Amino acid sequence: EVQLAEFGGGLVQSGGSLRLSCSTSGFTFEEYSIGWFRQAPGKEREGVSCIMNSDGSTAYADSVKGRFTISTDNAKSTVYLQLNDLKPEDTAVYFCAAVNPILLRVWVCGLTYDYDYWGQGAQVTVSS
């Protein structure tokens, strides 16, 4: 059974930092790409960042470039999202998701792909 679980959410002041973890199981981790998404109340879900576990290549939304960093630990089948210089507009539920790029015949990660598996989300709240 495929499982993804997010950890590390919480309440932080503006300018602060958090590190989110996405722990995975049930699939061949190195074959998949992991994406981070977020959804704020009343807003559509948006892609934040993604990583190809096979080669570590990454992509970021413009809104988080230079502030967020995605990384992977293949030995632990875990993907991390380091959130720095947080702003109130970063407040949202953050989700990680997995997709197999081989099946999509793509060689870069993407935030618009149809991800197959999703975690339940972790709340990040940034106070001003």
N, C-alpha and C positions, 0 to 999 in steps of 0.2 A: 504494500500500500504506500502510495506516494504521500509524503507529509512535508509541509513547510510550516515553520513556526518562527514568528518574530519576537525578539526580546530587546529590551533596552529603552523603550519609550519612557516618557515622563514629562515633568514640568521643569522648565528652565527659563531663566531670564533672557531677555534680548541680549545678543552678543555672546551667549553661552554656547556650550557644545554638548552633544550627545553622540553615542555610538550605538547604532542599531545592528542587531545580528539576525541573520536568517539561517536557521538550522534546518537542514534537509535530510530526507531519507527516502528510500524506496525506488531510486533510479540511479543510473550511472552518472554521477555528478559531473565528470569531466566532459560528457557529451552534451551538456545542457548549457543554456544561457540563463542567467538570473537577472531579473529586472526589479527595480524598486519603483513603486507608484505611491501616490498619495491622494487622498480625497478630503477636502475641507467641507464643513457643513454648507449645504446649499450649492456646492460647486461640483463640476464634473471631475471624475478621476483624471489625474495627469501623470504622465511618465516623468520620473526623476532621473534615473540612471540605470545603466545595465552593464553587464560584464559577460564576456565569453569565457567560460571556465577552461576551455581548451588552451587558449593562448593569452588570457588576461587582458585582451583589448576591451576598451570601455567606451561609453558614450554618456553624455550628460545633457539635461535640459538647460537652456540658456539661463534660466532663473536660479540655478544652483551652481553653475560653473564657478570654480575658484573657491567655493565654500564647502561643498560636499565632495567626499572621496569614497569611491567604491573599491572594495578589494575582496579577494577570495582566499580561503584556506582549503585547498583541495583535500588535505589529509583529514580535515574535520567536516568536510562537506558543508561548509558554512561560508556565507557571504556577509560582509560587513558594509555598513554605510556610516561613514564618519560625517557628522553634521557639525560644521563650525560656523561661527558668526551668525547664529540663528536670529531670525527676525519673526515678529508676530505673524506675518503672512505665511510662514512655514508651518503654522499650526494646522495639523491634519492627522488623519489616521494613515499610517504608512504600511503598505503591503509589499511583501516580496512575492514573486511569481517565477515560474520556470517554464521554459520552452526549449524544444529540441531543434536547433537550427539546421541540423542535418536533414530532418524531415521537411523543413521549409526551403531547403536548398539555398541557404544564405550563409555568408561567411563573416558577417559582422553582427553584433547585437543591435537590437532596435527596440524602440519604445512603442512602436505601432503594431508589432506583431500580435497575433492571437495567442496569448499565453495559455498553456494547458492547465497548470496547477497553481493554486493560490494559497497563501497563508491567511490567517484570520485577522491580521492587522495589529498594529501597536500605536497607541495614541501618543502624539508629540504635541505638547502645548508650550508655546513661547509667550511669556508675559512681557508687556512693554514697561 
